[in-house]
Amino acid sequence: MIRTSYALNKVLTAIARQHLMKERLTDDELAGHALSEEERRALKSGDIVGLYRLGANPYLIRRVFRPRFTI
């Protein structure tokens, strides 16, 4: 069974719709979203693997955290 997180993907979608690329997210960007502490930590640190394990959509992770990916 694949784990997904609606709140986590909602945050990533909101950032992606603004066509922003981030290294990490701020408290202001996370305000008002029903995220677990683990999800908040992963977003604030830009933990790509952690976000995937928490159920974030891989496409959204890549789109938002593109600067963290290396070639």
C-alpha positions in Angstrom: 0.0 0.0 0.0 1.3 3.4 -1.0 1.2 6.0 1.7 0.0 9.5 0.7 -0.5 12.7 2.6 -3.2 15.1 1.4 -1.9 18.0 3.6 1.7 17.5 2.5 0.8 17.3 -1.2 -1.5 20.4 -0.8 1.5 22.4 0.5 3.7 21.3 -2.4 1.0 21.9 -4.9 0.5 25.5 -3.6 4.3 26.2 -4.0 4.5 24.5 -7.4 1.6 26.6 -8.7 3.6 29.7 -7.9 6.4 28.3 -10.1 8.8 28.6 -7.1 11.7 26.3 -6.5 13.0 26.0 -3.0 15.8 24.6 -1.0 13.5 24.4 2.0 10.2 25.9 3.1 9.6 28.5 5.9 7.2 28.6 8.8 5.1 31.2 6.9 4.7 28.9 3.9 3.6 26.1 6.2 1.2 28.2 8.3 -2.5 27.1 8.2 -1.8 23.6 7.0 -2.6 20.5 9.0 0.8 18.9 8.9 2.4 16.4 11.3 5.6 17.5 13.1 7.5 15.0 10.9 6.1 16.5 7.7 6.9 20.0 8.9 10.5 19.0 9.7 10.9 17.4 6.2 9.6 20.4 4.4 11.6 22.9 6.5 14.8 20.9 5.9 14.1 20.0 2.3 14.4 16.3 3.1 13.6 14.8 -0.3 13.8 11.1 0.9 11.8 11.9 4.0 9.1 13.6 2.0 8.8 10.6 -0.3 8.5 8.3 2.6 5.9 10.5 4.2 3.7 10.2 1.0 4.6 13.3 -1.0 4.1 13.0 -4.7 7.5 12.5 -6.4 6.6 14.9 -9.2 5.8 17.7 -6.7 8.9 17.0 -4.7 11.1 17.4 -7.8 9.2 20.4 -9.0 9.4 22.3 -5.7 12.8 21.1 -4.5 14.6 21.1 -7.9 17.6 23.0 -6.6 18.3 20.1 -4.2 18.6 17.6 -7.0 22.1 17.1 -8.6 22.9 15.9 -12.0 
